[in-house]
Amino acid sequence: MSAIVTGQNDEPKTFQEAWYYDDQQKRKKWRTFISKEFRDMIRRGVWVNVNRSSAREGRKLIGSKWVFKEKITDDFGQDSCVWAIVKYLGLILATTMHQLEMM
């Protein structure tokens, strides 16, 4: 048995697609993953949700984008091929970076 990460077409491409996924079972798994990931980032101090209207003047906000993947296993038996989703994966990436001027 081996594990692979796929880039299948049915994987969500945006946060909204994952949160409102058509398949109820997958939607629950994506929501569980997203909620856990947010809690972990806040706990580690690497994520702060900022309201655009309350951002300090002169500060530039960093945008973000989610990337979602399903990790699956293949178990090839004598007479069958079984694919099973093992884990829902994702990460949040910074999409807009601004270099700070060094003194």
C-alpha positions in Angstrom: 0.0 0.0 0.0 1.3 3.4 -0.9 0.0 7.0 -0.4 -0.1 9.6 -3.1 -1.4 13.2 -3.3 -3.7 13.8 -6.3 -4.6 17.0 -8.1 -8.0 15.7 -9.1 -10.6 18.0 -10.7 -13.1 17.5 -7.9 -10.8 19.0 -5.3 -11.9 22.5 -4.2 -10.0 25.3 -5.8 -11.1 28.0 -3.4 -12.1 28.4 0.3 -15.7 28.9 -0.7 -15.7 25.7 -2.8 -14.4 23.7 0.1 -16.7 25.3 2.7 -19.8 24.8 0.5 -18.8 21.5 -1.2 -21.7 19.7 -2.9 -21.0 16.3 -1.3 -22.1 16.5 2.3 -19.6 14.0 3.6 -16.7 15.7 1.9 -18.0 19.1 2.9 -17.9 18.1 6.6 -14.3 16.8 6.2 -13.1 20.0 4.4 -14.8 22.1 7.1 -13.2 20.1 9.9 -9.8 20.5 8.2 -10.2 24.2 7.7 -11.4 24.9 11.2 -8.5 22.8 12.7 -6.0 24.6 10.5 -7.2 28.1 11.5 -7.1 27.1 15.2 -3.6 25.8 14.8 -2.4 29.0 13.0 -3.9 31.3 15.6 -2.4 29.2 18.4 1.0 29.4 16.8 0.7 33.1 16.3 1.2 33.0 12.5 -2.3 34.2 11.5 -4.2 37.3 12.5 -7.5 38.1 10.9 -7.6 41.8 10.1 -10.6 43.8 9.1 -9.6 45.9 6.1 -11.4 49.0 7.5 -9.5 48.8 10.8 -6.0 48.3 9.2 -3.6 51.0 10.2 -2.9 53.7 7.5 0.3 53.1 5.6 0.1 49.3 6.3 -0.4 46.9 3.4 -2.3 43.8 4.0 -1.2 40.4 2.8 -3.7 38.4 0.7 -4.1 34.7 1.0 -5.2 31.7 -1.0 -6.0 28.1 0.1 -4.7 25.1 -1.8 -6.6 21.8 -1.2 -5.6 18.2 -1.9 -6.8 14.7 -1.1 -4.2 12.2 0.0 -5.3 8.7 -1.1 -3.9 5.2 -0.8 -4.0 2.4 -3.4 -4.4 -1.1 -2.2 -4.0 -3.5 -5.1 -5.2 -7.0 -4.1 -5.3 -10.2 -6.1 -8.6 -9.4 -7.8 -9.3 -5.8 -7.0 -8.1 -2.3 -6.9 -9.2 -0.2 -3.9 -8.7 3.5 -3.6 -9.4 5.2 -0.3 -9.1 8.8 0.8 -6.9 8.9 3.8 -6.5 12.6 4.6 -7.7 16.0 3.5 -4.8 18.4 3.1 -4.4 22.0 2.5 -2.3 25.0 3.1 -2.8 28.7 3.0 -0.4 30.8 0.9 0.4 34.5 1.0 -0.6 36.0 -2.4 0.6 39.5 -2.0 4.0 40.3 -0.5 5.5 43.7 -0.1 9.2 44.2 0.7 9.9 46.5 3.6 12.5 49.2 3.2 15.6 48.5 5.3 17.3 51.3 7.2 
